[in-house]
Amino acid sequence: MPNRLLRLAAIPVLAWAAVSFAADDYDDHVAEANGLRVVHAWARATTGPEALVFADIENDSGADVLLQGGASDLAASVELVGFELRDGEPAYTPLPAIPVRNQREVVLAPNGLALRLNGLAETLVEGDEVEITIVFDVGPVDVHVEIGASDAAGHGHAGHAH
């Protein structure tokens, strides 16, 4: 009977530890600055010279802001792009700054808006994380970008729940 009590007493401790680790994992997927939140930034693994970064951008700043592009030590440039079909072929075209309205969200997603890393200095490997800065007219937001599979269609939510 005493062993059973010890096992039962350990359950809340283990549950607390699991919640704590899940919260830590979630913190890596959220970047905040200037009233802006960038959630679940991700890119596909690649050996090529370009990569697309996707994320949800939430504006809780009290004013409309402009998403201008980005910067990264990993790339020669980071530009805002939009998906289009050009002569029936998928392509991403550079865009000017776009508004992120107050109390609204802009989604950077495959076949939509994205940030393109041009002139990558290194290979993006599945499971790694890289750092980029997303630039807004109100200031930068430093973001951890999770690298998914080369054929990923979305952010991998394994290991955490929302």
LUMDRENNU-313349 format. One record per residue (C-alpha): residue in one letter; x, y, z. Coordinates in steps of 0.1 Angstrom, whole numbers, padded with zeros to 4 digits. Example, Ala and Ser with C-alpha at 12.3 -4.5 7.8 and 13.67 -1.06 7.14 Angstrom:
R,A,0123,-0045,0078
R,S,0137,-0011,0071
END
This chain:
R,M,0000,0000,0000
R,P,0028,0026,0007
R,N,0042,0020,-0027
R,R,0008,0027,-0043
R,L,0006,0060,-0023
R,L,0040,0071,-0035
R,R,0030,0064,-0071
R,L,-0002,0084,-0068
R,A,0017,0113,-0051
R,A,0041,0114,-0080
R,I,0013,0118,-0106
R,P,0008,0156,-0100
R,V,0045,0162,-0101
R,L,0048,0144,-0134
R,A,0018,0163,-0148
R,W,0033,0196,-0137
R,A,0066,0187,-0153
R,A,0048,0179,-0186
R,V,0029,0212,-0185
R,S,0061,0231,-0178
R,F,0079,0215,-0207
R,A,0050,0221,-0230
R,A,0049,0257,-0220
R,D,0086,0260,-0227
R,D,0081,0244,-0261
R,Y,0053,0268,-0268
R,D,0075,0299,-0258
R,D,0099,0290,-0286
R,H,0070,0293,-0311
R,V,0060,0328,-0301
R,A,0079,0360,-0305
R,E,0066,0394,-0292
R,A,0077,0430,-0296
R,N,0060,0463,-0301
R,G,0025,0449,-0295
R,L,0030,0423,-0323
R,R,0031,0385,-0319
R,V,0046,0361,-0344
R,V,0034,0326,-0338
R,H,0047,0293,-0352
R,A,0073,0305,-0377
R,W,0085,0277,-0399
R,A,0102,0269,-0432
R,R,0109,0238,-0452
R,A,0142,0220,-0452
R,T,0163,0228,-0483
R,T,0197,0226,-0498
R,G,0188,0253,-0524
R,P,0196,0291,-0524
R,E,0161,0302,-0512
R,A,0136,0293,-0485
R,L,0101,0305,-0476
R,V,0092,0314,-0440
R,F,0056,0311,-0429
R,A,0040,0323,-0397
R,D,0009,0339,-0381
R,I,0013,0376,-0373
R,E,-0010,0391,-0347
R,N,-0013,0428,-0342
R,D,-0023,0439,-0307
R,S,-0004,0472,-0308
R,G,-0033,0496,-0308
R,A,-0026,0508,-0343
R,D,-0022,0495,-0378
R,V,0014,0486,-0387
R,L,0033,0478,-0419
R,L,0050,0444,-0425
R,Q,0080,0454,-0445
R,G,0102,0423,-0449
R,G,0130,0409,-0428
R,A,0167,0403,-0422
R,S,0188,0373,-0414
R,D,0225,0364,-0410
R,L,0216,0332,-0430
R,A,0205,0350,-0462
R,A,0217,0378,-0485
R,S,0182,0393,-0482
R,V,0147,0386,-0468
R,E,0117,0399,-0488
R,L,0080,0398,-0485
R,V,0065,0378,-0514
R,G,0031,0367,-0526
R,F,0022,0335,-0545
R,E,0009,0336,-0580
R,L,0006,0313,-0610
R,R,0028,0326,-0638
R,D,0021,0309,-0672
R,G,0006,0280,-0651
R,E,0037,0277,-0630
R,P,0038,0285,-0592
R,A,0059,0316,-0584
R,Y,0065,0340,-0556
R,T,0066,0377,-0565
R,P,0082,0404,-0543
R,L,0056,0427,-0527
R,P,0057,0462,-0511
R,A,0050,0466,-0474
R,I,0015,0454,-0464
R,P,-0007,0465,-0436
R,V,-0014,0444,-0405
R,R,-0045,0460,-0391
R,N,-0049,0466,-0354
R,Q,-0066,0436,-0336
R,R,-0062,0415,-0368
R,E,-0039,0387,-0381
R,V,-0019,0382,-0412
R,V,-0011,0346,-0421
R,L,0021,0338,-0440
R,A,0013,0304,-0455
R,P,0022,0282,-0485
R,N,0005,0294,-0517
R,G,-0001,0328,-0501
R,L,0021,0354,-0484
R,A,0056,0345,-0472
R,L,0090,0359,-0464
R,R,0116,0346,-0488
R,L,0152,0341,-0477
R,N,0174,0348,-0507
R,G,0210,0336,-0511
R,L,0210,0312,-0482
R,A,0245,0308,-0466
R,E,0237,0273,-0453
R,T,0215,0243,-0457
R,L,0182,0243,-0437
R,V,0180,0209,-0420
R,E,0147,0194,-0408
R,G,0145,0196,-0370
R,D,0168,0226,-0367
R,E,0158,0262,-0358
R,V,0171,0294,-0373
R,E,0168,0330,-0363
R,I,0154,0357,-0385
R,T,0141,0393,-0378
R,I,0108,0403,-0392
R,V,0108,0440,-0399
R,F,0077,0463,-0393
R,D,0075,0501,-0395
R,V,0072,0501,-0357
R,G,0103,0480,-0352
R,P,0117,0445,-0356
R,V,0106,0412,-0341
R,D,0133,0385,-0336
R,V,0118,0351,-0344
R,H,0128,0314,-0341
R,V,0120,0296,-0373
R,E,0114,0258,-0370
R,I,0127,0238,-0400
R,G,0102,0212,-0411
R,A,0103,0185,-0437
R,S,0111,0195,-0473
R,D,0076,0186,-0483
R,A,0058,0201,-0452
R,A,0025,0217,-0459
R,G,0022,0234,-0424
R,H,0038,0239,-0391
R,G,0045,0206,-0372
R,H,0025,0207,-0340
R,A,0040,0176,-0326
R,G,0048,0179,-0289
R,H,0025,0207,-0280
R,A,-0012,0215,-0280
R,H,-0031,0248,-0285
END
